[in-house]
Each structure stands twice: as C-alpha cells, then as structure tokens.
Amino acid sequence: MQRFNAATKLLSRPPLERMLRIHQALQAGGFPNASRLAREVEVSTKTIHRDVEFMRDRLNLPIAFAPANNGYYYNGEVSGFPTLQITEGEIFALVVAEKALQQYRGTSFEKPLLSAIKKMEQALPDTISLNLADIEQTISFRTRAEPILNLEIFDTLARAVAQRQQLELHYRKPGQPAEKRVVDAYHLANINGEWYLFAYDHARKDLRTFVPARIQSVKPTGKTFARPENFSLEKRLRGSFGVHAGEGEFEVVIRFNARAADYIREKNGIRRRPCAI
C-alpha cells in the first residue's frame, strides 16, 4: 500500500492535468490500470478511480475495463478531451488578449491567464498546431504612459472587491495631502487603459471613483458588506466622458476639417460621417 505525506500531496498534479494524462494513456492503448496510472501521476489509486468515474459519468467518455487485460480502454471513438475542445482561432484570440494585458504583469491576473492558455495549448488536437513563438514576433501592443501601480495595493483591492471587504485607504488627490477614507469596494475596472476603483465612501455617504495609483496605503477593516443589487457600472458611466461626468445635459457641436473628420470617424467607429468644414 502506498503512503502519501503532506509534501507528496502538495506535489500532486491538478485534477484537470491528471485527467488529461489518463486520457492520453487511454488513447495510447496498452490497457493502463489504476496502479500504473497512480505511479505515473503520483497520486493514490483511489484518486485514479475517482478521476476515471468522473471522466466516464460526467464527461461521457467511453471508458471500459477489460478484465482479461486488467486495464482500462476506450471502447468508442474519442477525438479529443471534451472539456478542452477549442479552435486555433479561439486560442489565438486568447493569446492576443494575454499580450494586450502584458502591461499588468505581476498582478493577480497574470498566473491564472497564462495557466489557462498553456493548458488549452497542450490539449489541442494533433491536427491543430500553433506556434506561440511566431505570435510573439508578429503581434505587439503599445500603450500610452501608464500610471505607476503598487502591485501589493492593487492585489489587495482586487481581493477586497471579490470578497466584499471594507477597506481603509490613505488616498491623495492631486495637489492635496493624503486623507483616510473608509470605503466598500464595489468594482475594479480598466477604462481606456487606466484602472479605477468604484467604492462607497462612508464619510461622504456616496459612491466615489478612486484611482489606485493615488492610494498610498490600504488595509481591510475586518468588516464585509453587501453590494447593492441596483449597482451597475454601465449605468454609472452612461453619458460620461471616460469616468468623468457632470450635472445637466448640454448640446455640443464640434466641427472638423475633411481630413480630421475621417480620422475621428475611424477612431471612434462613428457610422454617420462627422460634419467637415
């Protein structure tokens, strides 16, 4: 009987990776059994039995056991692992998205995104190939100057939004000294390449917009909150210029020369041709 200590458990492969290894072993033939698979992926035979049951009963893979060969096999055609059916165009789009987010490397978003892309790349059918190195050489993104983000502060904000944690900020507006603000962190959004925190400010009793780059320090207060059901970022930003909004409605007419009018239409996706002078 195999014995597994805590250190062995920490080194065990994630469930999805284990099942992919089992799938590959079944496709290769040879009637692998639970003992053999357990040794290969460094888990117990009970874990392998659970994985096989999940693959057969939940993923509908045609796994059968051959008593004469003392091992598992596919008794039907299997073209690929069902949870990772993906086209080259889809993974290409994900890689493009990953490259677009390179300016935020080091944040809590980086590892999950890279891990997902790597798993999907490994699970592509043999008939599909994708050279990520070629994409690296052919696609790039250039953005305007970025605000300096303290990654520890940014990660604290991201966790607070996800876990509905109340925060105490030391926040400095331009030209003013820093002040303490106690807020309920509703939403963290990237708008036009810059990050903003939308949070309820307890002192002002109103929803306010904060720039993470202006936060000097942040810590959870230990309290949690329930985000209002009627909160909607889309409604909050409707009619605004980026994140900036004013009171009242005003009609604004901007005139461009012919060359600038074409550029503005192209840049902003305006279907109706701008008025040219």
Secondary structure, 3 states (H helix, E strand, C coil): CCCCCHHHHHHCCCHHHHHHHHHHHHHHCCCCCHHHHHHHHCCCHHHHHHHHHHHHHCCCCCEEEECCCCEEEECCCCCCCHHHCCCHHHHHHHHHHHHHCHHHCCCCCHHHHHHHHHHHHHCCCCCCCCCHHHHHHHCCCCCCCCCCCCHHHHHHHHHHHHHCEEEEEEECCCCCCCEEEEEEEEEEEEECCEEEEEEEECCCCEEEEECHHHEEEEEEEEEECCCCCCCCHHHHHCCCECCECCCCCCCCCCCECHHHHHHHHHHHCCCCCCCEC
